[in-house]
Amino acid sequence: RDQNQEMAEVLECTVAQAVEKMNPEERDELKVSAKLFIVGSNSSSVRDAVDMACSSLGVAQLDSVIIAPPPIEDGTNLSLEYLQPYWQELETLVENKKIVAIGTSDLDKTLLEQLYVWAQVKPSSNQVNLASCCVMPPDLTAFAKQFDIQLLTHNDPKGKTLQDSVTVLQCSGM
């Protein structure tokens, strides 16, 4: 069995390093964001990760949460059907005021458009890996501009596992 299958069978959220709770007076001046790396097939791990982040930081709400799909092999495409349960969990968290805005990471224009059309709560941002492009793809830029979606860049190493990538929170689906 591979590491992702093993991690997907256990739900465990832990703080991997000491995190200082946020001072309530500072909260209005700070924007709190989290990036969740999807592993396994349990979308409820999204809720658990958000709860853990809020609890660890001593906040009631995250300003932004971005979901990062798992690395896929060249020649295969990520599908809307794969993302839907995770996105629905994020939408519920927005409705329950645990998150203000939700976004994605590394979606191409086609998948971002499919998600946008399907979603009740529209993505507010999409991160693009600097390693995959030095210039944003024109079709993605045009779509994002038309629907007021921020395009952000990141430099997360491609192909890293959840354990390699996450430094503050480690969560995996059951």
C-alpha positions as CSV (number, residue, x, y, z in Angstrom):
1,R,0.0,0.0,0.0
2,D,1.2,3.5,-0.7
3,Q,1.6,6.3,1.8
4,N,-1.5,8.1,0.6
5,Q,-3.7,5.0,1.2
6,E,-2.3,4.5,4.7
7,M,-2.9,8.2,5.6
8,A,-6.4,8.1,4.1
9,E,-7.4,5.4,6.6
10,V,-6.7,7.5,9.7
11,L,-8.0,10.8,10.7
12,E,-5.5,12.6,12.8
13,C,-4.9,16.3,13.1
14,T,-2.0,17.5,15.1
15,V,0.0,20.7,15.5
16,A,3.4,19.8,14.3
17,Q,5.1,22.8,15.9
18,A,4.2,25.3,18.6
19,V,1.7,27.9,17.4
20,E,1.1,31.0,19.3
21,K,-2.6,32.0,19.7
22,M,-3.4,35.2,18.1
23,N,-3.9,38.3,20.3
24,P,-7.6,39.4,20.0
25,E,-6.5,43.0,19.6
26,E,-4.3,42.0,16.6
27,R,-7.0,40.0,14.9
28,D,-8.6,42.9,13.0
29,E,-5.2,43.8,11.5
30,L,-4.3,40.4,10.3
31,K,-5.6,38.2,7.5
32,V,-5.5,34.5,8.5
33,S,-5.2,32.0,5.6
34,A,-4.7,28.3,5.3
35,K,-3.7,26.0,2.5
36,L,-5.0,22.5,2.7
37,F,-3.3,19.7,0.7
38,I,-5.8,17.1,-0.3
39,V,-4.8,13.5,0.5
40,G,-7.2,10.5,0.4
41,S,-10.9,10.6,-0.2
42,N,-12.5,11.9,3.0
43,S,-13.8,15.4,2.5
44,S,-14.6,15.7,6.3
45,S,-10.8,16.2,6.8
46,V,-11.3,19.7,5.4
47,R,-13.6,20.6,8.3
48,D,-11.2,19.0,10.8
49,A,-8.3,20.9,9.4
50,V,-10.1,24.2,9.6
51,D,-11.3,23.5,13.1
52,M,-7.7,22.7,14.1
53,A,-6.3,25.9,12.5
54,C,-8.9,28.0,14.3
55,S,-8.3,26.3,17.6
56,S,-4.5,26.5,17.3
57,L,-4.6,30.2,16.4
58,G,-7.4,31.1,18.8
59,V,-9.6,32.6,16.1
60,A,-13.2,31.9,15.3
61,Q,-12.9,32.3,11.6
62,L,-10.3,32.0,8.8
63,D,-10.2,34.8,6.2
64,S,-9.2,32.5,3.4
65,V,-8.8,28.7,2.8
66,I,-7.2,27.3,-0.4
67,I,-7.4,23.6,-1.3
68,A,-4.5,22.1,-3.2
69,P,-5.3,18.9,-5.1
70,P,-2.8,16.0,-4.8
71,P,-0.1,15.9,-7.5
72,I,-1.2,14.1,-10.6
73,E,0.8,12.2,-13.1
74,D,1.6,13.8,-16.4
75,G,-1.1,13.0,-19.0
76,T,-3.9,12.6,-16.5
77,N,-6.4,15.4,-15.6
78,L,-8.0,16.3,-12.3
79,S,-11.8,16.2,-12.5
80,L,-14.5,18.3,-11.1
81,E,-16.1,15.2,-9.6
82,Y,-12.9,14.7,-7.5
83,L,-13.0,18.3,-6.2
84,Q,-16.8,18.5,-5.5
85,P,-17.0,16.8,-2.1
86,Y,-14.1,19.0,-0.8
87,W,-15.6,22.1,-2.3
88,Q,-19.0,21.3,-0.7
89,E,-17.3,21.0,2.7
90,L,-15.7,24.4,2.2
91,E,-19.0,25.9,1.1
92,T,-20.6,24.6,4.3
93,L,-17.8,26.2,6.3
94,V,-18.4,29.5,4.5
95,E,-22.2,29.3,5.3
96,N,-21.3,28.5,8.9
97,K,-19.0,31.6,9.1
98,K,-15.9,29.6,9.8
99,I,-14.3,30.8,6.5
100,V,-14.7,34.1,4.6
101,A,-13.3,33.2,1.2
102,I,-12.3,29.9,-0.5
103,G,-9.9,29.3,-3.3
104,T,-8.0,26.7,-5.2
105,S,-4.4,25.8,-6.2
106,D,-3.1,24.8,-9.6
107,L,-6.4,24.5,-11.5
108,D,-6.2,25.1,-15.2
109,K,-8.7,27.4,-16.9
110,T,-11.0,24.5,-17.9
111,L,-11.3,23.0,-14.4
112,L,-11.5,26.4,-12.7
113,E,-14.4,27.3,-15.1
114,Q,-16.1,24.0,-14.4
115,L,-15.8,24.6,-10.7
116,Y,-17.0,28.2,-11.0
117,V,-20.1,27.2,-13.0
118,W,-21.0,24.3,-10.6
119,A,-20.1,25.9,-7.2
120,Q,-22.6,27.8,-5.0
121,V,-19.8,29.7,-3.3
122,K,-17.5,30.8,-6.1
123,P,-13.7,30.5,-5.8
124,S,-12.1,33.9,-4.9
125,S,-8.6,32.9,-5.9
126,N,-6.5,30.3,-7.8
127,Q,-2.8,29.8,-7.0
128,V,-0.5,29.0,-9.9
129,N,2.8,27.3,-9.3
130,L,5.7,29.5,-10.5
131,A,7.6,26.4,-11.6
132,S,4.8,25.6,-14.2
133,C,4.8,29.0,-15.8
134,C,6.7,32.3,-15.9
135,V,3.7,33.9,-17.6
136,M,0.1,33.2,-16.6
137,P,-1.8,31.3,-19.3
138,P,-3.8,33.9,-21.2
139,D,-7.1,31.9,-21.1
140,L,-6.8,31.5,-17.3
141,T,-6.0,35.2,-16.9
142,A,-9.0,36.2,-19.1
143,F,-11.4,33.9,-17.2
144,A,-10.2,35.1,-13.8
145,K,-10.5,38.7,-14.8
146,Q,-14.0,38.2,-16.1
147,F,-15.2,36.6,-12.9
148,D,-13.1,38.6,-10.4
149,I,-10.9,35.6,-9.3
150,Q,-7.5,36.6,-7.9
151,L,-4.6,34.7,-9.5
152,L,-1.8,34.2,-7.0
153,T,1.5,32.5,-7.4
154,H,3.1,29.9,-5.1
155,N,6.3,27.9,-5.2
156,D,5.3,24.7,-3.4
157,P,7.5,21.9,-4.7
158,K,5.7,19.7,-7.2
159,G,5.1,16.0,-6.2
160,K,5.6,16.5,-2.5
161,T,3.5,14.5,-0.2
162,L,1.3,16.0,2.5
163,Q,3.8,15.1,5.2
164,D,6.6,16.8,3.3
165,S,4.6,19.9,2.6
166,V,2.6,20.8,5.7
167,T,4.5,22.4,8.5
168,V,1.9,23.7,10.9
169,L,-1.0,21.3,10.6
170,Q,-1.0,17.7,9.5
171,C,-4.4,16.3,8.6
172,S,-5.4,13.3,6.6
173,G,-8.7,11.8,5.6
174,M,-10.2,8.6,7.0
